[in-house]
């Protein structure tokens, strides 16, 4: 996944990554995998911590579809019209 940008999230200890959508992540460790001269195959790997689930619905890849109302307050996406 290509990251467009990253910034400190409003949630304590979290970062916000924009990569085809916005992801709020709580990281534990950042690992750099470097292949030396053949740098095109090098990459970064984030090891993440679990965060508290807000909705009852998770996608297969453990994501939630949420909408941020005021900063740091989330509602489920099925309440989007509200």
LOVEXVEX-35848 format. One record per residue: chain; residue number from 1; residue in one letter; x, y, z of N, C-alpha, C, O in turn. Coordinates in pm, whole numbers, padded with zeros to 5 digits. Layout:
BEGIN
rec chaine->A&num->NUM&residu->A&n_x->X&n_y->Y&n_z->Z&ca_x->X&ca_y->Y&ca_z->Z&c_x->X&c_y->Y&c_z->Z&o_x->X&o_y->Y&o_z->Z
...
END
This chain:
BEGIN
rec chaine->A&num->1&residu->X&n_x->00086&n_y->-00116&n_z->00000&ca_x->00000&ca_y->00000&ca_z->00000&c_x->00091&c_y->00123&c_z->00000&o_x->00179&o_y->00134&o_z->00085
rec chaine->A&num->2&residu->X&n_x->00071&n_y->00214&n_z->-00093&ca_x->00148&ca_y->00337&ca_z->-00099&c_x->00085&c_y->00442&c_z->-00009&o_x->-00035&o_y->00469&o_z->-00019
rec chaine->A&num->3&residu->X&n_x->00165&n_y->00502&n_z->00077&ca_x->00117&ca_y->00604&ca_z->00170&c_x->00132&c_y->00741&c_z->00106&o_x->00241&o_y->00778&o_z->00061
rec chaine->A&num->4&residu->X&n_x->00023&n_y->00817&n_z->00103&ca_x->00025&ca_y->00951&ca_z->00048&c_x->00084&c_y->01050&c_z->00148&o_x->00167&o_y->01133&o_z->00113
rec chaine->A&num->5&residu->X&n_x->00040&n_y->01040&n_z->00274&ca_x->00099&ca_y->01119&ca_z->00381&c_x->00058&c_y->01062&c_z->00515&o_x->-00036&o_y->00982&o_z->00525
rec chaine->A&num->6&residu->X&n_x->00130&n_y->01103&n_z->00619&ca_x->00102&ca_y->01059&ca_z->00756&c_x->00110&c_y->01181&c_z->00847&o_x->00187&o_y->01273&o_z->00823
rec chaine->A&num->7&residu->X&n_x->00027&n_y->01178&n_z->00953&ca_x->00030&ca_y->01285&ca_z->01051&c_x->-00014&c_y->01232&c_z->01186&o_x->-00072&o_y->01124&o_z->01196
rec chaine->A&num->8&residu->X&n_x->00014&n_y->01309&n_z->01290&ca_x->-00029&ca_y->01271&ca_z->01424&c_x->-00180&c_y->01278&c_z->01429&o_x->-00240&o_y->01378&o_z->01388
rec chaine->A&num->9&residu->X&n_x->-00243&n_y->01173&n_z->01481&ca_x->-00389&ca_y->01167&ca_z->01491&c_x->-00434&c_y->01236&c_z->01620&o_x->-00353&o_y->01259&o_z->01710
rec chaine->A&num->10&residu->X&n_x->-00562&n_y->01269&n_z->01629&ca_x->-00616&ca_y->01330&ca_z->01750&c_x->-00623&c_y->01230&c_z->01865&o_x->-00627&o_y->01270&o_z->01981
rec chaine->A&num->11&residu->X&n_x->-00625&n_y->01101&n_z->01833&ca_x->-00627&ca_y->00996&ca_z->01934&c_x->-00487&c_y->00982&c_z->01996&o_x->-00387&o_y->00989&o_z->01925
rec chaine->A&num->12&residu->X&n_x->-00482&n_y->00963&n_z->02125&ca_x->-00356&ca_y->00955&ca_z->02198&c_x->-00271&c_y->00837&c_z->02150&o_x->-00318&o_y->00723&o_z->02151
rec chaine->A&num->13&residu->X&n_x->-00148&n_y->00864&n_z->02109&ca_x->-00056&ca_y->00759&ca_z->02068&c_x->-00081&c_y->00701&c_z->01931&o_x->-00025&o_y->00597&o_z->01898
rec chaine->A&num->14&residu->X&n_x->-00165&n_y->00765&n_z->01849&ca_x->-00200&ca_y->00712&ca_z->01717&c_x->-00148&c_y->00803&c_z->01605&o_x->-00119&o_y->00920&o_z->01626
rec chaine->A&num->15&residu->X&n_x->-00138&n_y->00744&n_z->01487&ca_x->-00107&ca_y->00821&ca_z->01367&c_x->-00220&c_y->00802&c_z->01267&o_x->-00293&o_y->00703&o_z->01271
rec chaine->A&num->16&residu->X&n_x->-00232&n_y->00898&n_z->01178&ca_x->-00331&ca_y->00894&ca_z->01072&c_x->-00257&c_y->00879&c_z->00940&o_x->-00175&o_y->00963&o_z->00904
rec chaine->A&num->17&residu->X&n_x->-00285&n_y->00771&n_z->00867&ca_x->-00223&ca_y->00747&ca_z->00737&c_x->-00327&c_y->00763&c_z->00628&o_x->-00437&o_y->00710&o_z->00637
rec chaine->A&num->18&residu->X&n_x->-00291&n_y->00838&n_z->00524&ca_x->-00376&ca_y->00851&ca_z->00407&c_x->-00315&c_y->00763&c_z->00298&o_x->-00206&o_y->00789&o_z->00248
rec chaine->A&num->19&residu->X&n_x->-00389&n_y->00657&n_z->00262&ca_x->-00343&ca_y->00561&ca_z->00161&c_x->-00466&c_y->00502&c_z->00093&o_x->-00504&o_y->00389&o_z->00122
rec chaine->A&num->20&residu->X&n_x->-00527&n_y->00577&n_z->00003&ca_x->-00650&ca_y->00533&ca_z->-00061&c_x->-00768&c_y->00540&c_z->00034&o_x->-00874&o_y->00487&o_z->00002
rec chaine->A&num->21&residu->X&n_x->-00754&n_y->00601&n_z->00145&ca_x->-00851&ca_y->00616&ca_z->00252&c_x->-00774&c_y->00656&c_z->00377&o_x->-00651&o_y->00654&o_z->00378
rec chaine->A&num->22&residu->X&n_x->-00843&n_y->00692&n_z->00480&ca_x->-00778&ca_y->00736&ca_z->00604&c_x->-00777&c_y->00622&c_z->00704&o_x->-00881&o_y->00561&o_z->00731
rec chaine->A&num->23&residu->X&n_x->-00662&n_y->00591&n_z->00758&ca_x->-00646&ca_y->00484&ca_z->00855&c_x->-00589&c_y->00542&c_z->00985&o_x->-00487&o_y->00611&o_z->00982
rec chaine->A&num->24&residu->X&n_x->-00654&n_y->00514&n_z->01097&ca_x->-00604&ca_y->00553&ca_z->01229&c_x->-00538&c_y->00430&c_z->01289&o_x->-00602&o_y->00327&o_z->01308
rec chaine->A&num->25&residu->X&n_x->-00409&n_y->00440&n_z->01318&ca_x->-00330&ca_y->00325&ca_z->01363&c_x->-00253&c_y->00359&c_z->01490&o_x->-00207&o_y->00472&o_z->01508
rec chaine->A&num->26&residu->X&n_x->-00241&n_y->00262&n_z->01575&ca_x->-00156&ca_y->00276&ca_z->01694&c_x->-00038&c_y->00183&c_z->01673&o_x->-00052&o_y->00061&o_z->01678
rec chaine->A&num->27&residu->X&n_x->00078&n_y->00242&n_z->01649&ca_x->00193&ca_y->00161&ca_z->01614&c_x->00274&c_y->00118&c_z->01736&o_x->00276&o_y->00184&o_z->01840
rec chaine->A&num->28&residu->X&n_x->00340&n_y->00006&n_z->01718&ca_x->00426&ca_y->-00047&ca_z->01822&c_x->00572&c_y->-00038&c_z->01778&o_x->00661&o_y->-00008&o_z->01857
rec chaine->A&num->29&residu->X&n_x->00594&n_y->-00066&n_z->01649&ca_x->00731&ca_y->-00069&ca_z->01598&c_x->00732&c_y->-00042&c_z->01449&o_x->00641&o_y->-00084&o_z->01377
rec chaine->A&num->30&residu->X&n_x->00835&n_y->00027&n_z->01402&ca_x->00857&ca_y->00051&ca_z->01259&c_x->00983&c_y->-00024&c_z->01220&o_x->01089&o_y->-00005&o_z->01281
rec chaine->A&num->31&residu->X&n_x->00972&n_y->-00108&n_z->01118&ca_x->01085&ca_y->-00188&ca_z->01072&c_x->01120&c_y->-00149&c_z->00928&o_x->01031&o_y->-00137&o_z->00844
rec chaine->A&num->32&residu->X&n_x->01245&n_y->-00130&n_z->00901&ca_x->01292&ca_y->-00099&ca_z->00766&c_x->01358&c_y->-00225&c_z->00710&o_x->01450&o_y->-00279&o_z->00770
rec chaine->A&num->33&residu->X&n_x->01311&n_y->-00270&n_z->00595&ca_x->01368&ca_y->-00385&ca_z->00527&c_x->01439&c_y->-00333&c_z->00403&o_x->01375&o_y->-00284&o_z->00310
rec chaine->A&num->34&residu->X&n_x->01570&n_y->-00344&n_z->00403&ca_x->01652&ca_y->-00284&ca_z->00298&c_x->01726&c_y->-00393&c_z->00223&o_x->01788&o_y->-00480&o_z->00284
rec chaine->A&num->35&residu->X&n_x->01721&n_y->-00390&n_z->00091&ca_x->01789&ca_y->-00489&ca_z->00009&c_x->01915&c_y->-00434&c_z->-00056&o_x->01958&o_y->-00482&o_z->-00160
rec chaine->A&num->36&residu->X&n_x->01974&n_y->-00332&n_z->00007&ca_x->02103&ca_y->-00277&ca_z->-00038&c_x->02097&c_y->-00215&c_z->-00175&o_x->02020&o_y->-00122&o_z->-00198
rec chaine->A&num->37&residu->X&n_x->02176&n_y->-00265&n_z->-00267&ca_x->02186&ca_y->-00208&ca_z->-00401&c_x->02054&c_y->-00217&c_z->-00476&o_x->02021&o_y->-00126&o_z->-00553
rec chaine->A&num->38&residu->X&n_x->01980&n_y->-00322&n_z->-00456&ca_x->01851&ca_y->-00340&ca_z->-00524&c_x->01741&c_y->-00272&c_z->-00443&o_x->01647&o_y->-00337&o_z->-00397
rec chaine->A&num->39&residu->X&n_x->01753&n_y->-00139&n_z->-00424&ca_x->01667&ca_y->-00061&ca_z->-00334&c_x->01521&c_y->-00060&c_z->-00374&o_x->01436&o_y->-00032&o_z->-00290
rec chaine->A&num->40&residu->X&n_x->01487&n_y->-00088&n_z->-00498&ca_x->01347&ca_y->-00082&ca_z->-00543&c_x->01259&c_y->-00181&c_z->-00466&o_x->01138&o_y->-00163&o_z->-00458
rec chaine->A&num->41&residu->X&n_x->01319&n_y->-00285&n_z->-00408&ca_x->01244&ca_y->-00385&ca_z->-00332&c_x->01240&c_y->-00355&c_z->-00183&o_x->01177&o_y->-00429&o_z->-00107
rec chaine->A&num->42&residu->X&n_x->01306&n_y->-00247&n_z->-00138&ca_x->01306&ca_y->-00210&ca_z->00004&c_x->01169&c_y->-00158&c_z->00046&o_x->01094&o_y->-00103&o_z->-00035
rec chaine->A&num->43&residu->X&n_x->01137&n_y->-00176&n_z->00174&ca_x->01006&ca_y->-00131&ca_z->00224&c_x->01011&c_y->-00109&c_z->00374&o_x->01105&o_y->-00150&o_z->00441
rec chaine->A&num->44&residu->X&n_x->00906&n_y->-00044&n_z->00426&ca_x->00886&ca_y->-00026&ca_z->00569&c_x->00770&c_y->-00115&c_z->00613&o_x->00676&o_y->-00139&o_z->00537
rec chaine->A&num->45&residu->X&n_x->00779&n_y->-00164&n_z->00736&ca_x->00671&ca_y->-00248&ca_z->00790&c_x->00634&c_y->-00194&c_z->00927&o_x->00720&o_y->-00176&o_z->01013
rec chaine->A&num->46&residu->X&n_x->00505&n_y->-00167&n_z->00948&ca_x->00455&ca_y->-00120&ca_z->01076&c_x->00397&c_y->-00235&c_z->01155&o_x->00312&o_y->-00309&o_z->01106
rec chaine->A&num->47&residu->X&n_x->00443&n_y->-00251&n_z->01277&ca_x->00381&ca_y->-00347&ca_z->01368&c_x->00284&c_y->-00267&c_z->01454&o_x->00323&o_y->-00168&o_z->01516
rec chaine->A&num->48&residu->X&n_x->00158&n_y->-00309&n_z->01459&ca_x->00051&ca_y->-00231&ca_z->01521&c_x->00003&c_y->-00292&c_z->01652&o_x->00016&o_y->-00412&o_z->01676
rec chaine->A&num->49&residu->X&n_x->-00053&n_y->-00205&n_z->01737&ca_x->-00118&ca_y->-00246&ca_z->01860&c_x->-00268&c_y->-00250&c_z->01833&o_x->-00317&o_y->-00183&o_z->01743
rec chaine->A&num->50&residu->X&n_x->-00341&n_y->-00328&n_z->01911&ca_x->-00487&ca_y->-00329&ca_z->01901&c_x->-00542&c_y->-00200&c_z->01960&o_x->-00489&o_y->-00148&o_z->02057
rec chaine->A&num->51&residu->X&n_x->-00649&n_y->-00150&n_z->01900&ca_x->-00720&ca_y->-00035&ca_z->01954&c_x->-00865&c_y->-00076&c_z->01979&o_x->-00912&o_y->-00175&o_z->01924
rec chaine->A&num->52&residu->X&n_x->-00934&n_y->00001&n_z->02060&ca_x->-01071&ca_y->-00032&ca_z->02098&c_x->-01163&c_y->-00020&c_z->01977&o_x->-01164&o_y->00082&o_z->01907
rec chaine->A&num->53&residu->X&n_x->-01241&n_y->-00124&n_z->01954&ca_x->-01337&ca_y->-00127&ca_z->01845&c_x->-01456&c_y->-00037&c_z->01879&o_x->-01503&o_y->-00038&o_z->01993
rec chaine->A&num->54&residu->X&n_x->-01505&n_y->00041&n_z->01782&ca_x->-01616&ca_y->00132&ca_z->01804&c_x->-01749&c_y->00071&c_z->01762&o_x->-01847&o_y->00080&o_z->01836
rec chaine->A&num->55&residu->X&n_x->-01752&n_y->00010&n_z->01645&ca_x->-01878&ca_y->-00047&ca_z->01595&c_x->-01881&c_y->-00198&c_z->01617&o_x->-01782&o_y->-00258&o_z->01660
rec chaine->A&num->56&residu->X&n_x->-01995&n_y->-00259&n_z->01586&ca_x->-02009&ca_y->-00404&ca_z->01597&c_x->-01971&c_y->-00475&c_z->01466&o_x->-01968&o_y->-00598&o_z->01461
rec chaine->A&num->57&residu->X&n_x->-01942&n_y->-00397&n_z->01363&ca_x->-01916&ca_y->-00454&ca_z->01231&c_x->-01770&c_y->-00433&c_z->01193&o_x->-01722&o_y->-00320&o_z->01187
rec chaine->A&num->58&residu->X&n_x->-01701&n_y->-00543&n_z->01166&ca_x->-01564&ca_y->-00538&ca_z->01117&c_x->-01558&c_y->-00605&c_z->00981&o_x->-01628&o_y->-00703&o_z->00956
rec chaine->A&num->59&residu->X&n_x->-01474&n_y->-00551&n_z->00894&ca_x->-01448&ca_y->-00616&ca_z->00767&c_x->-01352&c_y->-00733&c_z->00791&o_x->-01297&o_y->-00746&o_z->00901
rec chaine->A&num->60&residu->X&n_x->-01333&n_y->-00817&n_z->00691&ca_x->-01247&ca_y->-00935&ca_z->00705&c_x->-01104&c_y->-00898&c_z->00744&o_x->-01037&o_y->-00975&o_z->00812
rec chaine->A&num->61&residu->X&n_x->-01058&n_y->-00781&n_z->00702&ca_x->-00921&ca_y->-00740&ca_z->00733&c_x->-00913&c_y->-00653&c_z->00859&o_x->-00818&o_y->-00576&o_z->00877
rec chaine->A&num->62&residu->X&n_x->-01013&n_y->-00667&n_z->00947&ca_x->-01017&ca_y->-00601&ca_z->01079&c_x->-01027&c_y->-00449&c_z->01071&o_x->-00975&o_y->-00379&o_z->01158
rec chaine->A&num->63&residu->X&n_x->-01092&n_y->-00397&n_z->00968&ca_x->-01116&ca_y->-00253&ca_z->00957&c_x->-01260&c_y->-00222&c_z->00994&o_x->-01348&o_y->-00307&o_z->00983
rec chaine->A&num->64&residu->X&n_x->-01281&n_y->-00098&n_z->01038&ca_x->-01416&ca_y->-00048&ca_z->01062&c_x->-01440&c_y->00068&c_z->00966&o_x->-01348&o_y->00145&o_z->00938
rec chaine->A&num->65&residu->X&n_x->-01561&n_y->00081&n_z->00916&ca_x->-01597&ca_y->00193&ca_z->00832&c_x->-01667&c_y->00295&c_z->00923&o_x->-01781&o_y->00275&o_z->00964
rec chaine->A&num->66&residu->X&n_x->-01596&n_y->00405&n_z->00954&ca_x->-01646&ca_y->00505&ca_z->01046&c_x->-01644&c_y->00643&c_z->00984&o_x->-01575&o_y->00667&o_z->00884
rec chaine->A&num->67&residu->X&n_x->-01719&n_y->00734&n_z->01044&ca_x->-01720&ca_y->00875&ca_z->01004&c_x->-01681&c_y->00957&c_z->01125&o_x->-01733&o_y->00936&o_z->01235
rec chaine->A&num->68&residu->X&n_x->-01589&n_y->01052&n_z->01105&ca_x->-01546&ca_y->01138&ca_z->01214&c_x->-01634&c_y->01261&c_z->01217&o_x->-01641&o_y->01336&o_z->01120
rec chaine->A&num->69&residu->X&n_x->-01702&n_y->01282&n_z->01329&ca_x->-01791&ca_y->01397&ca_z->01347&c_x->-01704&c_y->01516&c_z->01389&o_x->-01641&o_y->01575&o_z->01301
rec chaine->A&num->70&residu->X&n_x->-01698&n_y->01555&n_z->01516&ca_x->-01592&ca_y->01649&ca_z->01554&c_x->-01463&c_y->01570&c_z->01570&o_x->-01468&o_y->01447&o_z->01582
rec chaine->A&num->71&residu->X&n_x->-01347&n_y->01634&n_z->01571&ca_x->-01220&ca_y->01559&ca_z->01583&c_x->-01220&c_y->01465&c_z->01703&o_x->-01245&o_y->01505&o_z->01816
rec chaine->A&num->72&residu->X&n_x->-01190&n_y->01337&n_z->01674&ca_x->-01179&ca_y->01237&ca_z->01778&c_x->-01310&c_y->01171&c_z->01818&o_x->-01310&o_y->01085&o_z->01906
rec chaine->A&num->73&residu->X&n_x->-01421&n_y->01207&n_z->01755&ca_x->-01551&ca_y->01145&ca_z->01785&c_x->-01600&c_y->01075&c_z->01659&o_x->-01612&o_y->01138&o_z->01554
rec chaine->A&num->74&residu->X&n_x->-01628&n_y->00946&n_z->01668&ca_x->-01663&ca_y->00866&ca_z->01551&c_x->-01802&c_y->00806&c_z->01564&o_x->-01849&o_y->00774&o_z->01673
rec chaine->A&num->75&residu->X&n_x->-01867&n_y->00791&n_z->01449&ca_x->-01994&ca_y->00721&ca_z->01440&c_x->-01983&c_y->00616&c_z->01330&o_x->-01897&o_y->00628&o_z->01242
rec chaine->A&num->76&residu->X&n_x->-02069&n_y->00515&n_z->01332&ca_x->-02065&ca_y->00413&ca_z->01229&c_x->-02113&c_y->00471&c_z->01096&o_x->-02193&o_y->00564&o_z->01093
rec chaine->A&num->77&residu->X&n_x->-02063&n_y->00415&n_z->00988&ca_x->-02095&ca_y->00469&ca_z->00856&c_x->-02241&c_y->00452&c_z->00818&o_x->-02288&o_y->00521&o_z->00728
rec chaine->A&num->78&residu->X&n_x->-02315&n_y->00362&n_z->00883&ca_x->-02456&ca_y->00347&ca_z->00850&c_x->-02539&c_y->00466&c_z->00903&o_x->-02656&o_y->00479&o_z->00870
rec chaine->A&num->79&residu->X&n_x->-02478&n_y->00551&n_z->00985&ca_x->-02544&ca_y->00672&ca_z->01034&c_x->-02504&c_y->00795&c_z->00954&o_x->-02521&o_y->00908&o_z->01000
rec chaine->A&num->80&residu->X&n_x->-02450&n_y->00775&n_z->00834&ca_x->-02397&ca_y->00883&ca_z->00754&c_x->-02500&c_y->00990&c_z->00723&o_x->-02466&o_y->01108&o_z->00719
rec chaine->A&num->81&residu->X&n_x->-02625&n_y->00953&n_z->00700&ca_x->-02728&ca_y->01051&ca_z->00666&c_x->-02764&c_y->01138&c_z->00786&o_x->-02814&o_y->01249&o_z->00770
rec chaine->A&num->82&residu->X&n_x->-02740&n_y->01086&n_z->00908&ca_x->-02771&ca_y->01159&ca_z->01030&c_x->-02682&c_y->01279&c_z->01040&o_x->-02691&o_y->01355&o_z->01136
END
